[in-house]
Amino acid sequence: MERKLASIQRVLAIEPIENADAIELARINGWQCVVKKSEFAPGDLGVFLEIDAVPPDTDVFRFLWQPKGAAIGEVTLRPAKFRIRTMKLRGCLSQGLLLPLSAFDLGVVVEDDDVTATLGVGKYEPPAPQGMGDFRAPFPGFVPKTDEMRVQSVPEVLDELRGLPYVATLKYDGTSATYVIDPRDGQFHACGRNISLKEGDNFAWRAARKYDLEEVLRRAPHLAVQGELCGPGIQKNRLNLKEVSLFVFNVYDFQKARYLPHDEARAFALESGLTPVEVVEEGEAFAHTQESLLALAEGKYPGTGNAREGIVIRPREERYSPTLAGRLSFKAISNRFLLKEGE
């Protein structure tokens, strides 16, 4: 499922912000954001931009980066790394940007319409670590790329998981890697998020050699291993690792076109000398709300004082999600982590 970086959303509630005369809090489906006072009323539709949306450099969005005190008519180009972030305004958490429909010429729209392409909104992609290596081949098309939707974007998944055995695992702040033997030519591939990488002194291949991943997969050539690379030189190395390490979060059987269930994938990783992602919580009947999941996402990486990125939530046995049109799997990102990231 593609993220709707810009969509039409209905205001569910407007709440005052203490000690604020010019702003108030708007709640929409899954998210909350600060808006100008009296700009919205409950029931109104607006254009909502999610976290990591990159607005186009047009008049309607230019106030976001125009410096205070700029002369009328003065144009300041959008900063290259500008994106919508999580922030606190007057002590109130704001996640996203909500603007009135009257600011746009969209014609007839209805709630939940995706207007990302219409408005020319892009997605922020963090730069790949310097040591990720060079292009070798396209990402293998028989293995799904790694991605998770935030629970705020798809709150319906909570009802899909309700009452089922579940597991919440730690989300590591690194860069994803996929390892697989191509059945067409028998070649071993170490891949980043989007491409297969040339063998060399790069993060993906260092981990491949460290864990003997080619040998692991030669013994199970129908499987692909996916995990998060963490360590020196990757993001901010929030786990304080001394060397590059891989934490396995998926094992995919491409012959059967299915992910191994949690317990089976974890057993395969441990038997193969790999490190599975840490389990934060598991239970026999999922009963979390969005708020309780976001609270569970808070915490620190083991043995450090660094805020963890969050958690990934799945049923213990793989399950199809009508909302996601695919695997039932989603993430809850720590608000404390997001605020720190924006500093």
C-alpha positions as CSV (number, residue, x, y, z in Angstrom):
1,M,0.0,0.0,0.0
2,E,1.4,3.4,-1.0
3,R,1.3,6.1,1.6
4,K,-1.1,9.0,1.0
5,L,1.4,11.8,1.7
6,A,-1.3,14.3,0.8
7,S,-5.0,13.5,1.3
8,I,-8.4,14.9,2.0
9,Q,-9.2,14.5,5.7
10,R,-12.2,15.4,7.9
11,V,-11.7,17.3,11.2
12,L,-13.1,15.1,13.9
13,A,-12.5,17.5,16.8
14,I,-11.0,20.9,17.6
15,E,-9.4,21.4,21.1
16,P,-7.9,24.4,22.7
17,I,-4.1,24.7,23.5
18,E,-3.3,26.1,26.9
19,N,-1.7,29.5,26.8
20,A,-2.2,29.8,23.0
21,D,-4.3,32.6,21.5
22,A,-3.6,32.0,17.8
23,I,-3.5,28.2,17.4
24,E,-5.5,25.2,18.4
25,L,-5.4,21.4,18.0
26,A,-7.2,19.6,15.2
27,R,-7.8,15.9,15.3
28,I,-8.3,13.9,12.2
29,N,-8.3,10.2,11.4
30,G,-5.2,8.8,13.2
31,W,-3.3,12.1,13.5
32,Q,-3.3,15.4,15.4
33,C,-1.9,18.7,14.2
34,V,-1.8,22.3,15.2
35,V,-3.8,24.7,13.1
36,K,-4.6,28.5,13.1
37,K,-7.4,29.4,15.4
38,S,-10.9,29.4,13.9
39,E,-9.6,28.1,10.6
40,F,-11.4,24.8,11.0
41,A,-14.6,23.5,12.7
42,P,-15.5,19.9,13.4
43,G,-16.8,18.2,10.2
44,D,-14.7,20.4,7.9
45,L,-12.5,18.9,5.1
46,G,-8.9,19.9,4.7
47,V,-5.8,19.0,2.8
48,F,-3.5,17.0,5.1
49,L,0.2,16.4,4.5
50,E,1.8,13.6,6.5
51,I,5.1,13.5,8.2
52,D,8.0,13.1,5.7
53,A,5.9,14.8,2.9
54,V,7.9,17.3,0.9
55,P,5.6,20.1,-0.2
56,P,6.2,21.6,-3.7
57,D,7.8,25.0,-4.0
58,T,4.5,26.9,-4.6
59,D,2.9,30.0,-3.1
60,V,0.5,28.0,-0.9
61,F,3.3,26.2,1.0
62,R,6.0,28.9,0.9
63,F,5.1,30.3,4.3
64,L,6.6,27.1,5.7
65,W,10.2,28.2,4.9
66,Q,9.9,31.9,4.3
67,P,11.9,33.7,7.0
68,K,10.1,35.9,9.4
69,G,10.3,39.6,8.4
70,A,10.7,38.8,4.7
71,A,9.5,41.5,2.4
72,I,6.2,41.2,0.6
73,G,6.8,39.5,-2.7
74,E,10.2,38.1,-1.7
75,V,10.7,34.5,-2.7
76,T,12.8,32.1,-0.8
77,L,13.4,28.7,-2.5
78,R,12.5,25.6,-0.5
79,P,15.5,24.2,1.4
80,A,16.7,21.0,-0.3
81,K,16.1,18.8,2.8
82,F,12.8,20.4,3.9
83,R,10.0,18.1,4.9
84,I,7.0,18.0,7.2
85,R,8.2,16.8,10.7
86,T,6.9,16.1,14.1
87,M,7.2,19.1,16.4
88,K,5.9,20.7,19.5
89,L,4.1,24.0,19.5
90,R,3.3,25.6,22.8
91,G,3.9,22.2,24.4
92,C,1.4,20.4,22.0
93,L,2.5,17.6,19.7
94,S,1.8,18.4,16.0
95,Q,2.2,15.7,13.4
96,G,1.5,16.9,9.8
97,L,0.1,19.9,8.2
98,L,-3.6,20.6,7.7
99,L,-4.7,23.4,5.4
100,P,-8.2,24.5,4.3
101,L,-9.6,23.4,1.0
102,S,-10.0,27.0,0.0
103,A,-6.2,27.3,-0.3
104,F,-6.3,24.9,-3.3
105,D,-8.1,24.6,-6.6
106,L,-9.0,20.9,-6.4
107,G,-12.5,20.8,-7.7
108,V,-14.8,18.2,-6.2
109,V,-13.1,16.1,-3.6
110,V,-14.3,13.7,-0.9
111,E,-12.8,12.4,2.4
112,D,-9.7,10.2,2.0
113,D,-9.0,11.2,-1.6
114,D,-5.3,10.9,-2.4
115,V,-4.1,14.3,-3.8
116,T,-0.3,13.6,-3.5
117,A,0.3,13.6,-7.3
118,T,-2.2,16.3,-8.0
119,L,-0.4,18.7,-5.6
120,G,3.1,17.5,-6.6
121,V,3.9,16.4,-3.1
122,G,7.1,14.3,-2.8
123,K,8.4,11.9,-0.1
124,Y,11.5,12.5,1.9
125,E,14.0,9.7,1.6
126,P,16.9,9.7,4.0
127,P,20.2,9.7,2.2
128,A,21.8,6.3,2.0
129,P,24.8,5.9,4.3
130,Q,28.1,6.7,2.6
131,G,29.3,3.1,2.9
132,M,26.4,1.4,1.2
133,G,28.3,0.6,-2.0
134,D,27.7,0.7,-5.8
135,F,24.9,-0.5,-8.0
136,R,25.3,-4.1,-9.2
137,A,21.7,-5.0,-10.4
138,P,18.1,-4.0,-9.8
139,F,16.5,-5.2,-6.6
140,P,15.2,-8.8,-7.1
141,G,11.6,-8.6,-8.2
142,F,10.6,-11.9,-6.6
143,V,11.2,-10.5,-3.1
144,P,9.1,-7.7,-1.6
145,K,10.9,-4.6,-0.6
146,T,10.9,-3.7,3.0
147,D,8.4,-1.1,4.2
148,E,5.8,-0.5,6.9
149,M,2.9,1.9,7.3
150,R,2.6,4.0,10.4
151,V,-0.4,3.1,12.5
152,Q,-1.7,6.7,12.4
153,S,-2.0,6.4,8.6
154,V,-4.0,3.2,8.7
155,P,-5.8,3.0,12.1
156,E,-8.2,0.4,10.6
157,V,-5.5,-2.2,11.0
158,L,-6.0,-2.2,14.8
159,D,-9.5,-3.8,14.3
160,E,-8.0,-6.3,11.8
161,L,-5.5,-7.5,14.5
162,R,-8.0,-7.2,17.4
163,G,-8.2,-10.4,19.5
164,L,-5.4,-12.3,17.6
165,P,-2.1,-13.6,18.9
166,Y,0.4,-10.8,18.2
167,V,4.0,-9.8,18.6
168,A,5.6,-6.3,18.8
169,T,9.3,-6.2,17.9
170,L,11.9,-3.5,18.3
171,K,12.4,-1.2,15.3
172,Y,16.0,-0.5,14.7
173,D,17.3,2.8,13.4
174,G,19.6,1.7,10.6
175,T,19.3,0.8,7.0
176,S,17.6,-2.2,5.6
177,A,19.3,-5.0,3.7
178,T,18.0,-8.1,1.8
179,Y,20.1,-11.3,1.1
180,V,19.0,-13.9,-1.5
181,I,20.2,-16.5,-3.9
182,D,18.8,-15.6,-7.4
183,P,17.2,-18.9,-8.6
184,R,17.7,-17.9,-12.2
185,D,21.5,-18.0,-12.1
186,G,22.5,-19.1,-8.6
187,Q,24.2,-15.8,-7.8
188,F,24.2,-14.5,-4.2
189,H,23.0,-10.9,-3.8
190,A,23.4,-8.4,-1.0
191,C,20.9,-5.7,-1.5
192,G,20.2,-2.3,0.1
193,R,16.7,-0.9,0.2
194,N,16.3,-0.5,-3.6
195,I,19.2,-2.2,-5.4
196,S,21.6,-5.1,-5.4
197,L,25.1,-3.9,-4.4
198,K,28.5,-4.8,-5.8
199,E,30.7,-6.9,-3.5
200,G,33.2,-4.7,-1.7
201,D,33.9,-3.0,1.6
202,N,30.4,-1.7,2.1
203,F,27.9,-2.2,5.0
204,A,25.8,-4.9,3.3
205,W,28.7,-7.0,2.2
206,R,30.5,-6.7,5.5
207,A,27.4,-8.1,7.3
208,A,27.2,-10.8,4.6
209,R,30.7,-12.0,5.4
210,K,30.4,-11.5,9.1
211,Y,27.3,-13.9,9.3
212,D,28.3,-16.2,6.4
213,L,25.0,-15.3,4.8
214,E,25.8,-16.8,1.4
215,E,26.4,-20.2,3.1
216,V,23.3,-19.8,5.2
217,L,21.2,-19.3,2.1
218,R,22.9,-22.0,0.0
219,R,21.4,-24.4,2.6
220,A,18.0,-22.8,2.1
221,P,18.0,-21.4,-1.4
222,H,14.3,-20.7,-1.5
223,L,14.5,-18.1,1.3
224,A,15.5,-14.5,1.5
225,V,16.7,-12.9,4.7
226,Q,15.8,-9.2,5.4
227,G,17.1,-7.2,8.3
228,E,18.3,-3.8,9.6
229,L,22.0,-3.0,9.4
230,C,23.2,-0.9,12.3
231,G,26.6,0.2,13.5
232,P,29.3,2.9,13.0
233,G,28.6,5.1,10.1
234,I,24.9,4.1,9.8
235,Q,22.5,6.8,10.8
236,K,23.6,7.9,14.3
237,N,24.6,4.5,15.6
238,R,22.0,4.8,18.4
239,L,22.8,1.2,19.5
240,N,26.4,2.3,20.2
241,L,27.7,-0.7,18.3
242,K,31.4,-1.3,17.7
243,E,30.9,-3.0,14.2
244,V,28.2,-3.4,11.6
245,S,25.5,-5.8,12.8
246,L,22.4,-7.3,11.2
247,F,19.0,-7.7,13.0
248,V,16.7,-10.0,11.1
249,F,13.0,-8.9,10.8
250,N,11.8,-11.0,7.8
251,V,12.4,-14.4,6.3
252,Y,10.6,-14.7,3.0
253,D,10.0,-17.9,1.1
254,F,9.8,-16.8,-2.6
255,Q,8.9,-20.2,-3.9
256,K,5.7,-20.2,-1.9
257,A,5.4,-16.3,-2.0
258,R,4.9,-16.1,1.7
259,Y,6.7,-14.7,4.8
260,L,7.6,-17.2,7.5
261,P,5.5,-16.7,10.6
262,H,7.2,-15.0,13.5
263,D,8.2,-18.1,15.5
264,E,9.4,-20.0,12.4
265,A,11.4,-17.0,11.1
266,R,12.9,-16.5,14.6
267,A,13.9,-20.1,14.8
268,F,15.5,-20.0,11.4
269,A,17.6,-17.0,12.3
270,L,18.8,-18.4,15.6
271,E,19.7,-21.8,14.0
272,S,21.6,-20.0,11.3
273,G,23.7,-17.9,13.7
274,L,21.8,-14.7,13.0
275,T,20.3,-12.2,15.4
276,P,16.5,-11.7,15.2
277,V,15.0,-8.4,16.2
278,E,14.2,-8.1,19.9
279,V,10.6,-8.9,21.1
280,V,9.2,-5.9,23.0
281,E,5.8,-7.5,23.8
282,E,3.7,-10.4,22.7
283,G,0.3,-11.8,23.7
284,E,-2.6,-14.1,22.9
285,A,-5.2,-11.4,22.1
286,F,-4.3,-8.0,20.7
287,A,-6.2,-5.3,22.5
288,H,-4.0,-2.1,22.0
289,T,-5.3,1.3,21.0
290,Q,-3.3,3.7,18.9
291,E,-2.4,5.6,22.1
292,S,-1.2,2.6,24.0
293,L,0.9,1.4,21.0
294,L,2.6,4.8,20.8
295,A,3.3,4.6,24.5
296,L,4.8,1.1,24.0
297,A,6.9,2.5,21.2
298,E,8.7,4.8,23.7
299,G,11.9,3.6,25.4
300,K,15.6,3.3,24.9
301,Y,17.9,1.0,23.0
302,P,19.3,-1.7,25.3
303,G,22.4,-0.5,27.1
304,T,22.2,3.0,25.8
305,G,20.6,6.4,26.7
306,N,19.3,6.8,23.2
307,A,15.6,6.9,22.3
308,R,14.5,3.9,20.2
309,E,12.8,4.5,16.9
310,G,9.7,2.5,17.8
311,I,8.1,-1.0,17.2
312,V,6.7,-3.1,14.5
313,I,3.4,-5.0,15.2
314,R,2.2,-8.2,13.5
315,P,0.0,-11.2,14.1
316,R,2.1,-14.2,15.2
317,E,0.7,-16.1,12.2
318,E,0.8,-14.3,8.9
319,R,-2.5,-12.7,7.9
320,Y,-3.8,-10.7,4.9
321,S,-4.9,-7.1,5.5
322,P,-7.7,-5.7,3.4
323,T,-6.7,-2.2,4.5
324,L,-3.1,-2.6,3.4
325,A,-4.0,-4.9,0.5
326,G,-1.2,-7.2,1.6
327,R,0.6,-8.4,4.7
328,L,-0.9,-7.3,8.1
329,S,2.1,-5.5,9.5
330,F,2.6,-1.9,10.7
331,K,4.8,0.3,12.8
332,A,4.4,2.7,15.7
333,I,7.1,5.3,15.8
334,S,8.2,6.9,19.1
335,N,7.2,10.6,19.3
336,R,10.2,11.2,21.5
337,F,12.5,9.8,18.7
338,L,10.8,11.9,16.1
339,L,11.2,15.1,18.1
340,K,14.9,14.3,18.7
341,E,15.4,13.5,15.0
342,G,14.1,17.0,14.2
343,E,16.5,18.8,16.5
